[in-house]
Amino acid sequence: QVQLVESGGGLVQTGGSLRLSCAASGRSISLYGMGWFRQAPGKERVFVAYVSGSGGTAYYTDSVKGRFTISRDNAKNTVTVYLQMTSLEPEDTAVYYCAAKSSLLTYTATASYHSWGQGTQVTVSS
């Protein structure tokens, strides 16, 4: 069983930075690709970033490329996944979720992820 706990959200002004963390634990957790998604009020949950199990490959949605960086620290049964966010904009306001992926389906689809955290709120004021 995989458990995911996000932290690091908060209120920041436009142009500011935040670093989100996701503490992931469970059997074989270091083998899973990990993703960050976000959900704004009244909108669907959408893909933000993905990092492979080894940490060697990362993908981003176009709107955050050059501003966000995903990374991970792997241990045997514990993984920490980070999302460094810079040059934040009001459009980045959302609840951010981390998720663990083991399927071969596309990394941008929520259906490809089997475990989710509870989310952390990010609010960017203008």
N, C-alpha and C positions, 0 to 999 in steps of 0.2 A: 504494500500500500504506500502510495506517494503522498506526502504532505508538503504543501507550499504555503509560505507565509511572507507576504509582501510588507515592506516598510519604506519610509523615506518620503512619502508624499507630504504635501503642505501647500501653503499659499506663497506665491512668489510674484514679483512684478514682471511685466513684459521685458524681455531681454535677460532675465535671470536664469539661474541654473538650479537643478536638483539632481540628486542621484537616488534612484530607486534600487532597493535590494530585494531579492527573493531568496529566502532560505528554503532549500528543497531537501527533503530527506526521504529515504526509502530504498528498498532493494534495487540495485542496478541503476540508481538515479543518475550516475555519471555517464551512462550510456544514452540517455535520452537527450534529444534536441529540446531546447527550451525557447519559448516564445513570450513576447510581451504583446498584449492587446490593450485596447482602451475602449471605453464606452462613455460617450457623452449623454447627457439627459435627453431622453426621447429618441435616441439613435441606437443603431445596432452596434454590437461589439465588433471592432475591426482590428486587423493586424497592424502591428507597429514594427516589430523587429524579431529576428530569429537568430539563434546561435546553435551550431551543431554540437554534438556530444563532446567532441574534442576541443571545441572552441576555435577551430581553425577556419570555420566558414560562418559568415554573417550576412543576413539580408535585412533590408529596410524598406518600408513603404516610402514612396517618393517624397512625401511631404516632410519627412524627418531626416532624409539623407543630408549628411554634412552637419547636422545639429545633434543627433542622438548617436550614442555608441553603446552597443550591447557587448557584454563580456561575461566570463564565468570563471570561477575557481572550483576545481574538482577535487573532492576527496573520495574515499572509498564509498561511503554511504551518505555523504552530505555534499551538497553543491550549493554555492551561492551565485546567483545570476544578478548582474548589475545592468541598469539602464541609466547611463549618464546623459542627462538632457541639458542642453545649452541653448541660448538664444530663444528662450521659450516665448510663445505667442499665446494670446487668449484662445486661439483655436485648439491649443493643446490641452485645454481644460477637459478633464474626464476622470473617470475611475480607471486606474491602470491595473491590469491583471497579469500575473505570470502563469504559464501553463507548461506542462510536460507533454512531449510528443514522442510516440514510438511507432506510429504507422508510417507507411511509405507515401501517404497522401501529401498533397501540397502543404507547405508550411504556412501558407496564408489563411487556411481554412480553419475555423474553430472546431469543426468536426474531426480534425486530425489530432486533436489534443485530448488526452484522457483524464488529466488531473488539472485542477484550477485552484488558485489561491482565492482569498476572500476580497482582494482588491485594496488599493490605496488611492485616496483622492488627491488629485493634483489640480490646483486652481491657479490660473495665471490672470492677474488683474491688469487692466489696460491703463 
